[in-house]
Structures are given as structure tokens and as C-alpha cells.
Amino acid sequence: MTHWLLPEGICDVLPFEAQHIEDLRRAFLDLYRSYGYELVMPPLVEYLDSLLTGVGAELDLRTFKFVDQLSGRMLGARADMTAQAARIDAHILNRSTVTRLCYAGTVLHTRPAHALAVREPLQVGAELFGSSALTADFEIQTLALASLRAAGLAQLHIDFGHTGIVRTVLSPVPSLLFEPLAAALTSKDNATLEVLAKQLDADVRDRLLALARLCGGQEVLAEARRQFKAIPSIGAALDELEQMAQRCEADHIGFDLARLDGYQYYTGANFAVYGPGSAGALLRGGRYDHVGKAFGRQRPATGFSTDLRELVAAKHLERVDEPQRERIVAPAVQDPALDAMVSQLRQQGKVVIADLGGQAHAALGTHRLECSGGSWRVVAQHQKD
């Protein structure tokens, strides 16, 4: 067996891509700070019962589990950082006012989220605790789109859903039928859905089949109001979605009222953002008011997260872009004036590479430091034929 091979779905991040990921991480955290979000750094591993509190079965399956050699208790490597932020809000900060938290760090998955995903995403996100007002949802939605635009992504499409609608329609479904019906809804397999729905009462069947068709543009909301006019809770949920869509600044807006992503996690309005040619959603977010309850202190909560590695991949960056950045080569000579010049340039944010006496470093530079008349100056590298 070749010793340097990595596990499937685990890969190195090489200099070109790593630099772009780091640039995005810094830009995102600076953006969140400008909105008043405070940075937290949760641990990579936690006791399993804490790590998986309130997150649902899907995340449980994606979490690596192992035994702590010190305590004998089960540990988990985090597969998502949102619940950790909720734990920090509930038990460590313990504030009564609105709390805004952000984070950036590696998470680990037992299985990739989709066919092209890695199992070691670099997750970044923002969470807002302590407000059930729609203005909190607006803020999170606005910040999510601002994040993707800060990454240089355009033509963004946002899909809205509402877990409250799905929960209401599926609440009368027998437990044995729930999983196959949920799978058919998620995959938009209407043929299977119709076969399974025959086992339900007529009213439940009609609502379920109507829900499956509610995917599209603004007309979806009007059709949903017609189909579910007798259910006040669904009407209230549709009001929320309509207001969110009116405030949304995405390039394209859609609705998928049958979406079951995060069904056990989200409690209200949620959204997914897509870009041209993206393999899946670039970013997901929504309201999850019940997670804090699992930690003994229920607080309204809404937020979003994304994977920086997927965002960089979505930009289809070309490696030829990197040499275009200014890179200054300093010659291998001892001169205090040269050392002072190099120090000054680096403090200005310039990249200065020390020539170690050969041609390897000189070939990497776009500019060089040259002494003329007893002073050092930056000049463009001469191109050789």
C-alpha cells in the first residue's frame, strides 16, 4: 500500500487554492464583524451527547465517533458548528440580549454531502440568537448574500422553503410511511409519491400531492394560499416567505415548499443559495428555534453556513492568475539599506522574496529590487526570450 495516499474525500489544499480560501476567510470574518458578529472558536471534538443535541439523524450519520481514552466516554468530531454556537450562547455567554456569533473552522464528515464534495469542509457561518422578529431573518439573509458577493460570485439564485408548512402537511402521516414519503418528496419522485399516498386519508393525500407541486416562482405562494386556505398556520408561514422575498436582493428568487433539507433541524423559514453551474447549494440557512431548548435554554435562533472550499471551486479560478500578483525579488547581498527597504515593503503588504543566491527565486518575481545611485528601488523584471 502506498503510504502517502489520503482517505477518499480527504485532500491536501495546495498553495494557489489555499491562498484564495484564506483570503475569503479573512474577508468573511471582517464582513461579519462589521455587522456586530463576534468570533467564536469551538473545539474540534466534544462529548457525543452534547455535539449531537438537537441536530437530527442526518448529522448523526455524518459524524465520526470514537472513545475518549481519558474518560471512556464517546466523543464526536464536529460535522457542523451551528449546534456548538448554540451551546456557547446558551451555557457560556448566557446573555439575555440578542447575541451575534460567527465562526470559521474545519468540520469532518463520514460521507460527502454530494458526489463532488470533500469530507473535510472549511465551514464559515453566522448565527443570531435571541430574536424571533422577521428583521433577524432579513439580516441573516442579507449577510448570506453579501458573503457570496464578497467571494466574487454573481447571478445568485435563492430558494425559500418553510419547515412549518412541511411539518403541518406531514403531521398526520403514519410513522412507517414517513421516511419513504419524505424520500419521494426530496427526490421529486411524483410517481412513487402518488403510489404511497394512496394509503393515506383523502384530505391528507390531497394536501401532500399539492405540496409536491409547489415549486417554482412567485406564483407558488398564490397557489399555496389557494390549496391551504383552511389552515391558518400555513397562511402565516406564507406571509413570512412573502415578506422575506420582498426584501431579498438575490438575482433570482424561487420557492420549494416541499423541500425537506434539515427537516429535523429547521423550525421555520429557510433558504438555499445557488450559483451558475454549482453542483449543489453554495450556502444554506434558516431559523432553528428549538436547538437551544436541547441545551436547557431555549432561544430564538437563525443563521447560515457555507463551505469556503466549495466557494473557491465554484469560482473556477485559473492558476495563471497567481503570477500576475506583484512579487518583488530582493538580491542576495548584505546591505542595511536593502534590509530597511525590504522591511518597509513588507509592512506595506508587498510580497518580497529573498534571492538565496540562485535563479530559482528570481524567476518567480514580477519585479526586483535594484540599487541605483546608492539607493534601492523597485523595477519590473526583464522578460527573457
C-alpha positions in Angstrom: 0.0 0.0 0.0 1.3 3.5 -0.9 1.8 5.3 2.4 1.2 8.8 1.1 -2.3 8.2 -0.2 -5.1 10.0 1.6 -8.5 8.6 2.5 -11.3 9.1 0.0 -12.8 12.5 0.1 -9.8 13.9 2.1 -7.3 16.0 0.1 -4.5 18.5 0.5 -5.1 22.1 -0.3 -2.2 23.4 -2.4 -0.8 27.0 -2.3 -2.9 28.5 -5.1 -6.2 27.3 -3.7 -5.2 27.7 -0.1 -4.4 31.4 -0.6 -7.8 32.1 -2.1 -9.5 30.2 0.7 -7.6 32.2 3.3 -8.4 35.5 1.6 -12.1 34.5 1.7 -12.0 33.5 5.3 -10.5 36.9 6.3 -12.9 38.8 4.1 -16.0 37.0 5.5 -14.9 37.4 9.1 -14.2 41.1 8.6 -17.7 41.4 6.9 -19.4 39.7 9.9 -17.5 41.9 12.4 -18.8 45.0 10.6 -22.4 43.7 11.3 -21.5 43.2 15.0 -20.9 39.4 14.9 -18.4 38.1 17.5 -15.9 35.4 16.5 -16.0 32.1 18.5 -13.7 29.1 18.1 -15.5 25.9 19.3 -13.4 22.7 19.8 -13.0 20.1 17.0 -14.2 17.3 19.3 -16.9 17.2 22.0 -18.7 14.6 24.0 -21.1 13.0 21.6 -24.3 13.6 23.6 -23.5 17.4 23.6 -22.3 17.5 20.0 -25.4 15.8 18.5 -28.0 17.5 20.7 -30.9 18.7 18.6 -29.3 18.2 15.2 -31.3 15.2 13.9 -30.4 11.8 12.5 -28.8 13.1 9.2 -26.0 14.8 11.0 -25.6 11.9 13.4 -24.8 9.6 10.4 -22.2 12.1 9.2 -20.4 12.4 12.5 -17.2 10.4 13.2 -17.4 8.8 16.7 -14.6 7.4 18.9 -13.8 6.7 22.6 -12.0 9.2 24.8 -9.0 7.4 26.3 -9.2 9.6 29.4 -12.9 9.4 30.3 -14.1 6.4 28.5 -17.0 8.4 27.1 -17.9 8.7 23.4 -16.5 11.6 21.5 -17.5 13.0 18.2 -15.6 15.1 15.6 -17.9 18.0 14.7 -19.7 17.7 11.4 -21.3 21.1 11.8 -20.6 24.1 14.0 -24.1 25.6 14.4 -25.1 23.5 17.4 -21.7 24.4 19.0 -22.5 28.1 18.6 -26.0 27.4 20.2 -24.3 25.7 23.2 -22.0 28.7 23.6 -24.9 31.1 23.5 -27.0 29.0 25.9 -24.5 28.0 28.6 -21.3 30.1 28.4 -22.3 33.6 27.3 -25.8 33.2 28.9 -26.9 36.7 27.7 -30.5 37.9 27.8 -30.0 40.3 24.9 -29.5 39.5 21.2 -26.2 37.7 20.5 -24.5 37.6 17.2 -21.8 34.9 16.7 -19.6 33.9 13.7 -17.1 31.1 13.2 -14.7 29.6 10.7 -13.1 26.1 11.0 -12.8 22.6 9.7 -15.6 20.1 10.1 -15.4 16.4 9.3 -17.9 14.2 7.6 -18.1 10.4 7.5 -19.6 10.7 4.0 -19.5 13.6 1.5 -22.6 15.9 1.2 -22.7 15.2 -2.5 -20.8 13.5 -5.2 -18.2 16.3 -5.7 -17.9 17.3 -2.1 -14.9 16.7 0.2 -15.3 15.1 3.6 -13.3 17.9 5.3 -15.1 21.2 4.5 -14.0 24.5 5.9 -17.2 25.8 7.3 -17.8 29.5 7.9 -21.1 30.9 9.2 -23.0 33.4 11.2 -25.7 32.8 13.9 -28.1 35.3 15.5 -29.7 34.3 18.9 -32.4 36.0 20.9 -34.8 37.5 18.3 -37.8 35.9 16.8 -38.5 39.0 14.7 -38.5 38.8 10.9 -35.9 41.6 10.9 -33.5 39.0 12.3 -34.2 36.7 9.3 -33.8 39.6 6.9 -30.4 40.4 8.4 -29.2 36.8 8.1 -30.5 36.6 4.5 -28.8 39.9 3.6 -25.5 38.8 5.2 -25.6 35.5 3.4 -25.9 37.1 0.0 -23.3 39.7 0.9 -20.9 36.8 1.7 -21.3 35.2 -1.6 -20.9 38.5 -3.4 -17.7 39.2 -1.4 -16.5 35.9 -2.8 -16.9 37.3 -6.3 -20.0 35.2 -7.2 -22.8 36.6 -9.2 -26.2 35.6 -10.7 -27.2 34.1 -7.3 -30.5 32.2 -7.1 -32.2 31.8 -3.7 -34.8 29.1 -3.0 -37.1 29.7 0.0 -38.8 27.0 2.0 -40.6 26.8 5.3 -40.4 23.8 7.6 -43.6 24.8 9.3 -45.5 24.1 6.1 -43.9 20.7 5.6 -44.5 19.7 9.3 -48.1 20.7 9.1 -48.8 18.7 6.0 -46.9 15.6 7.1 -48.1 15.6 10.7 -51.0 13.1 10.1 -48.7 10.7 8.2 -48.1 7.3 9.9 -44.5 6.8 11.1 -44.0 3.8 8.8 -44.8 5.9 5.8 -42.9 9.0 6.8 -39.4 8.0 5.5 -40.4 6.7 2.1 -42.8 9.7 1.6 -40.0 12.1 2.7 -37.6 10.5 0.2 -40.1 10.8 -2.6 -40.7 14.4 -1.8 -37.0 15.2 -1.6 -36.2 13.5 -5.0 -39.3 14.9 -6.6 -40.4 11.4 -7.5 -44.1 12.1 -8.0 -44.9 8.6 -9.3 -43.7 7.0 -6.1 -45.4 9.7 -4.1 -48.7 9.0 -5.7 -48.5 5.3 -5.0 -47.6 5.8 -1.4 -50.2 8.5 -0.9 -53.0 6.0 -1.7 -52.5 4.6 1.8 -53.5 8.0 3.4 -56.8 9.6 4.1 -58.2 11.6 1.2 -57.6 15.0 2.8 -54.0 14.2 3.8 -53.3 12.7 0.3 -54.6 15.8 -1.5 -52.5 18.1 0.6 -49.4 16.0 0.2 -49.7 15.8 -3.6 -50.5 19.6 -3.7 -47.3 20.3 -1.6 -45.2 18.3 -4.0 -46.2 20.6 -6.9 -45.4 23.8 -5.0 -42.0 24.5 -6.6 -41.3 27.5 -8.8 -41.5 31.3 -8.9 -43.8 33.8 -7.1 -46.9 32.0 -8.4 -46.1 29.3 -5.9 -47.2 31.4 -3.0 -50.6 32.3 -4.6 -51.2 28.6 -5.4 -50.3 27.6 -1.8 -52.7 30.1 -0.4 -55.4 28.6 -2.5 -54.6 25.0 -1.6 -54.2 25.5 2.1 -56.6 28.5 2.8 -58.2 26.5 5.6 -55.0 26.1 7.6 -54.1 29.4 9.4 -50.6 28.2 10.4 -49.7 27.7 6.7 -51.1 31.1 5.8 -48.8 32.7 8.5 -45.8 30.8 7.1 -46.6 32.0 3.6 -46.8 35.6 4.9 -43.3 35.2 6.3 -42.0 33.9 3.0 -43.6 36.6 1.0 -42.1 39.3 3.2 -38.6 37.7 3.0 -38.9 37.5 -0.8 -39.8 41.2 -1.0 -36.7 42.2 1.0 -34.4 39.7 -0.9 -31.7 41.1 -3.2 -30.8 37.9 -4.9 -30.7 37.9 -8.7 -33.4 35.1 -9.0 -35.9 34.1 -6.4 -37.7 30.7 -6.2 -39.8 28.7 -3.7 -39.7 25.0 -2.9 -42.3 24.4 -0.2 -41.8 20.6 -0.2 -38.0 20.8 0.5 -37.1 18.6 3.4 -33.4 19.6 3.9 -32.8 19.9 7.6 -36.4 18.9 8.4 -35.3 17.8 11.9 -33.3 20.9 12.4 -35.0 23.9 11.0 -38.2 25.2 12.6 -39.3 28.0 10.2 -38.3 29.8 7.1 -35.1 28.5 5.5 -33.2 29.1 2.2 -30.6 27.7 -0.1 -28.5 29.8 -2.5 -27.2 28.5 -5.8 -24.8 29.9 -8.4 -24.4 29.2 -12.1 -23.1 25.7 -12.6 -22.8 24.9 -8.9 -23.0 21.2 -8.0 -25.3 22.0 -5.1 -26.3 24.8 -2.8 -23.4 27.2 -2.1 -24.9 28.3 1.2 -27.8 27.2 3.4 -29.6 28.9 6.3 -32.8 29.4 8.2 -34.5 29.5 11.5 -33.8 26.8 14.2 -35.5 27.9 17.4 -35.5 24.5 19.1 -31.8 23.8 19.3 -31.2 25.9 22.4 -34.0 24.1 24.2 -32.0 20.9 24.0 -29.2 22.7 25.9 -31.7 23.7 28.6 -32.2 27.3 27.5 -34.4 27.9 24.5 -33.7 31.0 22.5 -34.9 32.0 19.0 -32.1 31.5 16.5 -31.4 31.9 12.8 -28.2 31.7 10.8 -26.4 30.3 7.8 -23.2 28.5 6.9 -21.2 27.7 3.8 -18.0 25.8 2.8 -15.1 28.0 1.7 -13.6 25.2 -0.3 -16.7 24.8 -2.4 -16.9 28.6 -2.9 -13.4 28.7 -4.3 -14.2 25.7 -6.5 -17.3 27.4 -7.7 -15.3 30.4 -8.9 -13.4 28.2 -11.4 -10.1 30.0 -10.6 -7.3 29.7 -13.1 -3.8 29.2 -11.9 -2.5 31.6 -14.4 -3.9 34.4 -12.2 -1.4 33.9 -9.4 1.8 35.1 -11.2 0.1 38.4 -12.1 0.3 39.5 -8.5 3.3 41.7 -7.8 6.2 39.7 -6.3 9.4 41.5 -5.7 12.7 39.7 -5.6 15.4 41.0 -3.2 19.0 40.2 -4.3 21.3 38.1 -2.1 23.5 41.0 -0.8 24.2 42.3 2.6 23.2 46.0 2.8 21.4 47.6 5.7 19.6 50.0 3.3 18.3 47.0 1.4 17.1 45.3 4.6 15.3 48.5 5.5 13.7 48.7 2.1 12.5 45.1 2.3 11.0 45.6 5.7 9.2 48.7 4.6 7.7 47.0 1.5 6.5 44.0 3.6 4.9 46.4 6.1 3.0 47.9 3.1 1.7 44.4 2.3 4.0 43.7 -0.6 5.4 40.2 -1.3 9.2 40.3 -1.2 11.1 37.1 -1.9 14.7 36.8 -0.9 17.0 35.5 -3.6 19.2 32.8 -2.0 21.9 33.2 -4.5 20.5 31.3 -7.4 18.0 31.9 -10.2 15.1 30.0 -8.8 13.6 32.8 -6.8 14.4 35.4 -9.4 12.3 33.5 -11.9 9.2 33.7 -9.6 9.3 37.5 -9.4 7.4 40.1 -11.4 9.7 42.9 -10.0 13.1 43.2 -8.4 14.9 45.5 -6.1 17.8 47.3 -7.9 20.4 49.6 -6.5 20.9 52.9 -8.5 22.9 55.9 -7.3 23.3 54.4 -3.8 19.5 53.8 -3.2 17.2 50.9 -3.8 14.1 51.0 -6.0 11.6 48.5 -7.4 11.8 47.9 -11.1 10.0 45.4 -13.4 11.7 42.1 -14.1 13.1 41.9 -17.7 11.5 39.1 -19.6 13.9 36.7 -21.3 13.3 35.1 -24.6 
